[in-house]
């Protein structure tokens, strides 16, 4: 599995994303010119129950010419392996390599599909000469113990739904369900074609696949099961089952139609290029001071991105030293403990000793739990993030009313989780920003502490629920890149890939898509807009 580094930078926060980019692939055999695929299998009668063989006996491509029929193609495939058969000359196989039709019982026998459809005539009726057998077709001879019902030939229903569908590459936006007809499939940016393998609930009905236009009455406009379908961003793969214009042994009142809209992933190189240009722009700004805007987040983002220059880092550190000397205390603000936490994070990211900044230990104020709580939930969250950024020990201070411990911080954060699964600075409705921050603070304990794991899983469900259709998140009534960045950091901190996890893709749009939508190409400010308007 290839590891890629995705780091998304905004004007106030640079997000570092390090995770595995993967797409779900299935092994599907591609078509071959002037050949048909022949499969011979027995999936219902096992050797342990008395069958001469089971599983797949043959799966190969066979040359065809004008004289080829379905049956002759099967015989050729068997002969190629020295397998025996009886009955092909009479258009009905009664024995195949030692397995006789009735070995599995009086309802046993061999059945045949053409492109996963149980034909309405014998195998010899489908020929190259009359166009009913074509290159790239798939022929399957299978053993049945129940007159076909155990292999998908159902005489007693008129169900025209799909039971399953597989793609050679890509990920559906939602798990496939038979009654859901519209999907988005996200494929790698360089994908030019795709193989689609649909399976009907009742294989007495044909299944046909089309590109962009559903034309069931026009034979030859569909793509076969083994065909490479050319796709572009926005292509629509349309799959029909049981159309009235197609032959079937069963009656039908009309087809079920499924649509899969193709969305190509944004090329990683585009994200990387954006990171490089944004990083270069950010380092043209004034050297960061101590502060939540134009301060620690700028230094932290560049450091996490691995692009901060030595001069930039040194300049920021000198500004911190000057600020602390002016304050004259390791406590940077009388009530806002997040000032200490923020500076600890930034200094840690550039490799500085936070316990000795010109003689001041910035960890000391975090020992006072009451001081942390003066900022509500913000204080404990950011204190825990700062402390865990380098596994810092919490100083012991005998003068404080309540000594801070990691357990106390964790328990406090968990106790403030809302009924809906999220966290908020105030009120009883989850705020995505605060929920993202809380997840970040608990990330180190996720999967190790049962209470933390349960709380975070509940929060993930809430975030997935409130994600916007464009892949972004809204906080305090507006959608901003900061909200998206907070969630991106939260997800990656617990090993979730926001570019591929289906829980965080809405209408085919991922969180990374949302972040990139804030990109600005202004040559003087090559970064990200805070809001889109």
C-alpha positions as CSV (number, residue, x, y, z in Angstrom):
1,X,0.0,0.0,0.0
2,X,1.5,3.2,-1.1
3,X,1.9,5.9,1.5
4,X,1.3,9.5,0.4
5,X,1.6,12.7,2.4
6,X,-1.3,15.2,2.1
7,X,-0.8,18.5,3.8
8,X,-3.5,21.1,3.4
9,X,-2.5,24.7,4.2
10,X,-4.9,27.6,5.0
11,X,-4.2,31.2,5.9
12,X,-4.5,30.5,9.6
13,X,-3.8,26.8,9.8
14,X,-1.6,24.3,7.9
15,X,-3.0,20.8,8.0
16,X,-0.6,17.9,7.8
17,X,-2.3,14.8,6.4
18,X,-0.2,11.6,6.5
19,X,-2.2,8.5,5.6
20,X,-2.7,5.7,3.1
21,X,-4.3,6.5,-0.2
22,X,-6.1,3.4,-1.5
23,X,-8.8,2.5,-3.9
24,X,-10.7,-0.7,-3.7
25,X,-9.9,-3.0,-6.6
26,X,-11.3,-6.3,-7.7
27,X,-9.6,-8.8,-9.9
28,X,-11.6,-8.7,-13.2
29,X,-10.4,-10.3,-16.4
30,X,-10.1,-7.9,-19.3
31,X,-11.5,-8.8,-22.7
32,X,-9.3,-10.2,-25.5
33,X,-9.8,-9.6,-29.2
34,X,-11.6,-12.3,-31.2
35,X,-12.1,-14.5,-28.2
36,X,-14.8,-15.5,-25.8
37,X,-14.3,-16.3,-22.1
38,X,-15.3,-19.8,-21.1
39,X,-15.9,-20.7,-17.4
40,X,-16.8,-24.1,-16.1
41,X,-17.6,-24.4,-12.5
42,X,-19.3,-26.2,-9.7
43,X,-20.1,-24.2,-6.6
44,X,-23.0,-26.1,-5.1
45,X,-21.9,-29.8,-4.9
46,X,-18.7,-30.4,-3.0
47,X,-16.1,-33.1,-3.4
48,X,-16.7,-33.9,0.3
49,X,-20.3,-34.6,-0.5
50,X,-19.4,-36.9,-3.4
51,X,-18.8,-34.7,-6.4
52,X,-15.9,-35.7,-8.8
53,X,-14.7,-32.1,-8.6
54,X,-15.7,-28.7,-7.4
55,X,-14.8,-25.0,-7.8
56,X,-13.6,-23.6,-11.1
57,X,-12.5,-26.3,-13.6
58,X,-11.9,-23.9,-16.5
59,X,-11.5,-20.2,-16.9
60,X,-9.9,-19.2,-20.2
61,X,-10.2,-17.2,-23.4
62,X,-11.0,-19.2,-26.5
63,X,-10.5,-18.2,-30.1
64,X,-13.6,-17.9,-32.2
65,X,-14.4,-17.8,-35.9
66,X,-17.6,-17.8,-38.0
67,X,-18.2,-21.5,-37.2
68,X,-18.1,-21.1,-33.5
69,X,-21.1,-21.7,-31.3
70,X,-21.5,-21.4,-27.5
71,X,-21.3,-25.2,-27.2
72,X,-18.3,-25.5,-29.5
73,X,-16.4,-22.9,-27.5
74,X,-17.1,-24.8,-24.3
75,X,-15.9,-28.1,-25.9
76,X,-12.7,-26.3,-27.2
77,X,-11.9,-25.0,-23.7
78,X,-12.4,-28.5,-22.2
79,X,-10.3,-30.2,-24.8
80,X,-7.5,-27.7,-24.2
81,X,-7.2,-29.2,-20.7
82,X,-7.9,-32.8,-21.6
83,X,-11.2,-32.8,-19.7
84,X,-14.0,-35.2,-20.8
85,X,-17.6,-34.4,-21.5
86,X,-20.7,-36.2,-22.8
87,X,-23.7,-34.8,-24.6
88,X,-22.3,-31.7,-26.3
89,X,-23.1,-33.2,-29.7
90,X,-26.8,-33.3,-28.6
91,X,-26.7,-29.8,-27.2
92,X,-26.9,-30.9,-23.6
93,X,-24.0,-31.9,-21.4
94,X,-24.8,-34.9,-19.2
95,X,-21.3,-35.5,-17.8
96,X,-18.3,-33.3,-17.4
97,X,-14.9,-34.7,-16.3
98,X,-16.4,-37.4,-14.2
99,X,-19.3,-35.4,-12.7
100,X,-22.6,-36.6,-14.1
101,X,-25.8,-34.5,-14.2
102,X,-27.7,-36.6,-11.6
103,X,-24.8,-37.2,-9.2
104,X,-26.1,-34.4,-7.0
105,X,-29.7,-35.7,-7.1
106,X,-32.6,-35.9,-9.5
107,X,-32.8,-32.1,-9.8
108,X,-29.1,-31.9,-10.8
109,X,-27.7,-30.9,-14.1
110,X,-25.5,-28.5,-16.1
111,X,-26.8,-25.1,-17.0
112,X,-25.4,-22.4,-19.2
113,X,-25.3,-18.6,-19.1
114,X,-24.2,-16.1,-21.7
115,X,-22.9,-12.9,-20.1
116,X,-24.4,-14.0,-16.8
117,X,-27.9,-14.6,-18.4
118,X,-29.6,-18.0,-18.5
119,X,-30.3,-18.3,-22.2
120,X,-33.7,-19.1,-23.6
121,X,-32.4,-21.6,-26.2
122,X,-29.8,-24.3,-26.2
123,X,-26.1,-23.4,-26.4
124,X,-25.8,-24.4,-30.1
125,X,-28.4,-21.7,-31.0
126,X,-26.0,-18.9,-30.2
127,X,-23.4,-18.5,-33.0
128,X,-20.8,-16.1,-34.3
129,X,-22.4,-16.5,-37.8
130,X,-25.7,-15.0,-36.8
131,X,-24.3,-12.4,-34.4
132,X,-25.8,-13.9,-31.2
133,X,-22.3,-14.9,-30.0
134,X,-19.6,-12.1,-30.2
135,X,-16.0,-11.5,-29.2
136,X,-15.7,-10.6,-25.5
137,X,-18.8,-12.6,-24.6
138,X,-18.6,-14.7,-21.4
139,X,-20.0,-18.3,-21.4
140,X,-20.4,-20.1,-18.1
141,X,-21.3,-23.8,-17.7
142,X,-22.3,-24.4,-14.1
143,X,-23.6,-27.4,-12.1
144,X,-26.9,-27.0,-10.3
145,X,-28.6,-29.3,-7.8
146,X,-31.9,-27.5,-7.9
147,X,-32.9,-27.0,-11.5
148,X,-31.0,-23.7,-11.5
149,X,-32.5,-22.1,-8.4
150,X,-29.2,-22.5,-6.5
151,X,-27.2,-20.7,-9.2
152,X,-29.5,-17.8,-9.9
153,X,-32.1,-19.1,-12.3
154,X,-35.3,-18.2,-10.5
155,X,-38.6,-19.2,-12.2
156,X,-40.9,-18.1,-9.4
157,X,-40.2,-14.4,-9.2
158,X,-39.9,-11.3,-11.4
159,X,-37.2,-9.5,-9.4
160,X,-35.2,-7.2,-11.8
161,X,-32.8,-5.8,-9.3
162,X,-29.1,-6.2,-9.0
163,X,-27.7,-8.3,-6.2
164,X,-24.2,-6.9,-6.5
165,X,-21.8,-4.9,-8.7
166,X,-18.1,-4.8,-8.9
167,X,-15.7,-2.3,-10.5
168,X,-12.1,-2.9,-11.5
169,X,-11.1,0.3,-9.7
170,X,-12.8,3.0,-7.6
171,X,-14.9,3.4,-4.5
172,X,-18.6,4.0,-4.2
173,X,-19.8,6.9,-2.1
174,X,-22.1,4.5,-0.3
175,X,-22.2,0.7,0.2
176,X,-24.2,-0.8,-2.7
177,X,-27.8,-1.7,-1.9
178,X,-30.2,-3.3,-4.2
179,X,-32.9,-0.7,-3.8
180,X,-30.7,2.3,-4.1
181,X,-30.3,3.4,-7.7
182,X,-27.9,6.4,-7.8
183,X,-24.3,6.4,-6.8
184,X,-21.0,8.2,-7.3
185,X,-17.9,6.2,-7.9
186,X,-14.6,7.9,-7.2
187,X,-11.6,6.7,-9.2
188,X,-7.9,7.6,-9.3
189,X,-7.2,10.7,-11.3
190,X,-5.3,8.9,-14.0
191,X,-8.1,6.3,-14.7
192,X,-9.0,6.1,-18.3
193,X,-11.3,3.0,-18.4
194,X,-13.1,0.7,-16.0
195,X,-14.5,-2.8,-16.1
196,X,-18.0,-3.2,-14.6
197,X,-19.3,-6.6,-13.5
198,X,-22.9,-6.5,-12.4
199,X,-24.9,-9.5,-11.1
200,X,-28.7,-9.8,-11.2
201,X,-30.7,-11.3,-8.4
202,X,-32.5,-13.4,-11.0
203,X,-30.2,-14.4,-13.8
204,X,-33.1,-15.3,-16.0
205,X,-33.0,-11.5,-16.8
206,X,-30.3,-9.9,-18.8
207,X,-28.1,-7.2,-17.4
208,X,-26.6,-4.6,-19.7
209,X,-24.2,-1.8,-19.1
210,X,-24.2,1.6,-21.0
211,X,-22.1,4.7,-21.0
212,X,-23.9,8.1,-20.6
213,X,-27.1,7.1,-22.4
214,X,-29.5,4.2,-21.7
215,X,-30.4,2.7,-25.1
216,X,-31.9,-0.7,-24.4
217,X,-33.6,-1.1,-27.8
218,X,-30.4,-0.6,-29.7
219,X,-28.5,-3.8,-29.6
220,X,-24.7,-3.4,-29.6
221,X,-24.6,-0.1,-27.7
222,X,-24.0,-1.9,-24.4
223,X,-20.6,-2.9,-22.9
224,X,-19.9,-6.5,-22.1
225,X,-18.9,-7.8,-18.7
226,X,-15.2,-8.0,-19.6
227,X,-15.0,-4.8,-21.6
228,X,-12.9,-1.7,-20.7
229,X,-15.4,1.2,-20.6
230,X,-13.7,4.6,-21.4
231,X,-14.5,7.2,-18.8
232,X,-13.9,10.8,-18.0
233,X,-14.8,12.9,-15.0
234,X,-18.6,13.1,-14.9
235,X,-19.2,10.0,-17.1
236,X,-22.4,8.1,-16.2
237,X,-22.3,4.3,-16.1
238,X,-25.8,3.0,-16.5
239,X,-26.8,-0.5,-15.7
240,X,-30.2,-1.9,-16.6
241,X,-31.8,-5.2,-15.5
242,X,-34.7,-7.0,-17.2
243,X,-35.7,-4.5,-19.8
244,X,-38.9,-5.5,-21.7
245,X,-37.0,-5.3,-25.0
246,X,-34.6,-8.1,-24.0
247,X,-35.3,-11.8,-24.2
248,X,-36.1,-13.7,-21.0
249,X,-37.8,-16.9,-19.8
250,X,-39.6,-14.8,-17.2
251,X,-42.1,-11.9,-17.7
252,X,-41.1,-8.3,-16.8
253,X,-43.0,-5.1,-16.3
254,X,-39.9,-2.9,-16.9
255,X,-36.2,-2.6,-16.0
256,X,-34.6,-1.5,-12.8
257,X,-31.9,1.1,-13.8
258,X,-28.8,2.0,-11.7
259,X,-26.6,5.0,-12.4
260,X,-23.0,5.4,-11.3
261,X,-21.5,8.9,-11.8
262,X,-17.7,8.9,-12.2
263,X,-15.7,11.4,-10.2
264,X,-12.0,11.4,-10.6
265,X,-9.8,12.1,-7.6
266,X,-7.9,15.3,-7.7
267,X,-4.4,14.5,-8.7
268,X,-2.0,14.4,-5.7
269,X,0.4,16.5,-7.7
270,X,-2.2,19.3,-7.7
271,X,-2.3,19.2,-3.9
272,X,1.4,19.0,-3.7
273,X,1.8,22.0,-6.1
274,X,-0.6,24.0,-4.0
275,X,1.3,23.2,-0.8
276,X,4.6,24.3,-2.4
277,X,3.2,27.6,-3.7
278,X,1.3,28.3,-0.5
279,X,4.4,27.5,1.6
280,X,6.5,29.9,-0.5
281,X,3.9,32.6,-0.2
282,X,3.6,32.2,3.6
283,X,7.3,32.7,4.1
284,X,7.1,36.1,2.4
285,X,4.9,37.3,5.3
286,X,6.3,39.0,8.3
287,X,8.0,36.8,10.8
288,X,5.3,35.3,13.2
289,X,4.7,37.0,16.5
290,X,3.0,35.4,19.5
291,X,-0.7,35.4,18.7
292,X,-3.5,33.3,17.3
293,X,-3.5,35.2,13.9
294,X,-0.2,35.4,12.0
295,X,1.5,33.7,14.9
296,X,1.9,30.1,16.1
297,X,-0.4,28.5,13.5
298,X,1.8,29.9,10.7
299,X,5.0,28.6,12.3
300,X,3.4,25.3,13.2
301,X,1.9,24.8,9.7
302,X,5.2,25.4,7.9
303,X,7.1,23.2,10.4
304,X,4.7,20.3,10.0
305,X,4.9,20.7,6.2
306,X,8.6,20.4,6.5
307,X,9.1,23.7,4.6
308,X,9.9,26.2,7.3
309,X,13.2,28.0,6.7
310,X,15.9,28.2,9.4
311,X,15.7,32.0,9.3
312,X,11.9,32.0,9.6
313,X,12.0,29.6,12.6
314,X,14.8,31.5,14.3
315,X,13.0,34.8,13.8
316,X,9.8,33.4,15.3
317,X,11.7,32.0,18.3
318,X,13.4,35.3,18.9
319,X,10.0,37.0,18.9
320,X,8.7,34.5,21.5
321,X,11.7,35.2,23.7
322,X,11.1,39.0,23.4
323,X,7.4,38.5,24.2
324,X,8.0,36.3,27.3
325,X,10.6,38.8,28.6
326,X,8.0,41.5,28.2
327,X,5.4,39.5,30.0
328,X,7.9,38.5,32.7
329,X,6.3,35.2,33.5
330,X,5.9,31.7,32.2
331,X,2.1,32.3,32.2
332,X,1.6,34.2,28.9
333,X,-2.0,35.3,29.7
334,X,-3.8,35.7,33.0
335,X,-6.8,33.7,31.9
336,X,-6.1,32.2,28.5
337,X,-4.1,29.0,29.0
338,X,-4.4,28.3,25.3
339,X,-1.7,31.0,24.7
340,X,0.8,28.7,26.5
341,X,-0.5,25.6,24.8
342,X,-0.3,27.3,21.3
343,X,3.3,28.5,21.9
344,X,4.3,25.0,23.2
345,X,3.0,23.4,20.0
346,X,4.8,25.8,17.8
347,X,8.1,25.7,19.6
348,X,8.0,21.9,19.8
349,X,7.4,21.8,16.0
350,X,10.7,23.7,15.4
351,X,12.6,21.7,17.9
352,X,12.9,24.2,20.8
353,X,13.0,23.4,24.5
354,X,9.7,24.6,26.0
355,X,11.0,24.1,29.5
356,X,13.7,26.7,29.1
357,X,12.7,29.7,27.0
358,X,15.2,32.2,28.3
359,X,14.7,30.7,31.7
360,X,10.9,30.3,31.6
361,X,9.2,26.8,31.7
362,X,6.0,27.2,29.6
363,X,4.7,23.9,30.9
364,X,4.4,25.2,34.5
365,X,1.1,27.1,34.1
366,X,-0.5,24.0,32.7
367,X,-0.2,22.3,36.1
368,X,-3.0,24.4,37.5
369,X,-6.2,22.7,36.4
370,X,-8.4,25.6,37.5
371,X,-6.4,28.0,35.3
372,X,-7.0,25.7,32.3
373,X,-10.7,25.6,33.0
374,X,-11.1,29.4,32.8
375,X,-11.5,29.0,29.0
376,X,-14.1,26.4,29.3
377,X,-13.5,23.2,27.3
378,X,-10.9,25.0,25.1
379,X,-8.4,25.0,28.0
380,X,-8.3,21.2,28.8
381,X,-8.4,20.3,25.1
382,X,-5.4,22.4,24.0
383,X,-3.5,21.6,27.2
384,X,-3.7,17.9,26.4
385,X,-2.8,18.4,22.8
386,X,0.3,20.5,23.8
387,X,1.4,18.0,26.5
388,X,1.1,15.1,24.2
389,X,2.9,16.8,21.3
390,X,6.2,15.6,22.8
391,X,5.0,13.4,25.7
392,X,5.8,16.2,28.2
393,X,5.6,15.5,31.9
394,X,3.2,17.7,33.7
395,X,5.0,19.8,36.3
396,X,3.9,19.3,39.9
397,X,2.7,22.4,41.7
398,X,1.8,22.1,45.3
399,X,0.4,25.6,45.4
400,X,-2.5,25.0,43.1
401,X,-6.0,24.0,44.2
402,X,-6.2,21.1,41.8
403,X,-3.2,19.5,40.2
404,X,-3.5,18.8,36.4
405,X,-3.2,15.2,35.4
406,X,-3.7,13.5,32.0
407,X,-6.5,11.4,33.5
408,X,-8.2,14.5,34.8
409,X,-7.9,16.2,31.4
410,X,-9.3,13.2,29.5
411,X,-12.2,12.7,32.0
412,X,-13.1,16.4,31.8
413,X,-13.2,16.3,28.0
414,X,-15.3,13.1,28.0
415,X,-17.7,14.6,30.5
416,X,-18.4,17.5,28.3
417,X,-19.4,15.4,25.3
418,X,-22.9,16.3,24.2
419,X,-25.8,13.8,23.8
420,X,-25.6,14.1,20.0
421,X,-22.0,12.9,20.0
422,X,-20.1,16.1,19.5
423,X,-18.6,18.9,21.6
424,X,-19.4,22.6,21.7
425,X,-18.0,25.7,23.4
426,X,-21.6,26.4,24.6
427,X,-25.1,25.1,24.0
428,X,-26.3,21.5,23.4
429,X,-25.6,21.2,19.6
430,X,-22.4,19.8,18.3
431,X,-20.0,22.3,16.7
432,X,-17.7,20.7,14.1
433,X,-14.7,22.9,15.0
434,X,-14.9,22.0,18.7
435,X,-15.6,18.4,17.9
436,X,-12.6,18.2,15.7
437,X,-10.4,19.7,18.4
438,X,-11.7,17.3,21.0
439,X,-10.9,14.3,18.8
440,X,-7.4,15.6,18.3
441,X,-6.9,15.9,22.0
442,X,-8.1,12.3,22.5
443,X,-6.3,10.8,19.5
444,X,-3.4,9.3,21.5
445,X,-5.8,7.3,23.6
446,X,-8.1,6.2,20.8
447,X,-8.1,2.4,20.5
448,X,-6.4,2.0,23.8
449,X,-9.0,3.5,26.2
450,X,-12.4,2.1,25.8
451,X,-14.3,5.2,27.0
452,X,-12.2,7.4,24.7
453,X,-12.8,5.0,21.7
454,X,-16.5,4.9,22.3
455,X,-16.7,8.7,22.6
456,X,-14.6,9.3,19.5
457,X,-16.6,6.8,17.4
458,X,-19.8,8.6,18.4
459,X,-18.2,11.9,17.5
460,X,-17.2,10.5,14.1
461,X,-20.8,9.5,13.4
462,X,-21.9,13.0,14.2
463,X,-19.3,14.6,12.0
464,X,-20.3,12.4,9.1
465,X,-23.9,13.3,9.7
466,X,-23.4,17.1,9.6
467,X,-20.9,17.1,6.7
468,X,-22.1,19.3,3.9
469,X,-22.9,18.0,0.4
470,X,-19.8,19.7,-1.0
471,X,-17.6,17.7,1.5
472,X,-17.0,20.7,3.8
473,X,-18.2,21.6,7.3
474,X,-20.0,24.7,8.8
475,X,-19.5,26.2,12.2
476,X,-21.3,29.1,13.8
477,X,-23.5,29.4,10.7
478,X,-20.8,29.6,8.0
479,X,-18.6,27.3,6.0
480,X,-14.9,28.1,6.3
481,X,-11.6,26.5,5.5
482,X,-10.7,26.5,9.2
483,X,-13.6,24.2,10.0
484,X,-12.5,21.8,7.2
485,X,-8.9,22.0,8.4
486,X,-9.8,21.1,12.0
487,X,-11.7,18.0,10.8
488,X,-8.9,17.0,8.5
489,X,-6.4,17.1,11.4
490,X,-8.9,15.3,13.6
491,X,-9.4,12.4,11.2
492,X,-5.8,12.0,10.3
493,X,-4.8,12.0,13.9
494,X,-6.7,8.7,14.4
495,X,-5.6,7.2,11.1
496,X,-8.7,8.1,9.0
497,X,-8.0,9.2,5.4
498,X,-10.3,12.1,4.6
499,X,-9.7,11.6,0.9
500,X,-11.0,8.0,0.7
501,X,-13.1,7.2,3.8
502,X,-16.7,6.8,2.5
503,X,-18.1,8.2,5.8
504,X,-16.6,11.6,4.8
505,X,-17.6,11.8,1.2
506,X,-20.9,13.4,0.3
507,X,-22.4,13.5,-3.2
508,X,-19.0,12.4,-4.4
509,X,-17.2,15.3,-2.7
510,X,-14.5,14.6,-0.1
511,X,-13.1,16.8,2.7
512,X,-10.0,17.3,0.6
513,X,-12.1,18.5,-2.3
514,X,-13.8,21.0,0.1
515,X,-10.4,22.3,1.3
516,X,-9.1,22.7,-2.3
517,X,-12.3,24.7,-3.2
518,X,-11.0,27.5,-1.0
519,X,-7.8,27.8,-3.0
520,X,-6.9,31.1,-4.5
521,X,-4.7,31.7,-7.4
522,X,-4.0,35.3,-6.7
523,X,-0.3,35.7,-7.5
524,X,0.2,38.0,-4.6
525,X,-1.6,35.7,-2.1
526,X,-1.2,32.1,-3.3
527,X,-3.0,30.5,-0.4
528,X,-6.6,29.7,0.7
529,X,-9.6,32.0,1.3
530,X,-11.2,31.8,4.7
531,X,-14.7,31.7,3.2
532,X,-15.9,31.2,-0.4
533,X,-17.9,34.4,-0.8
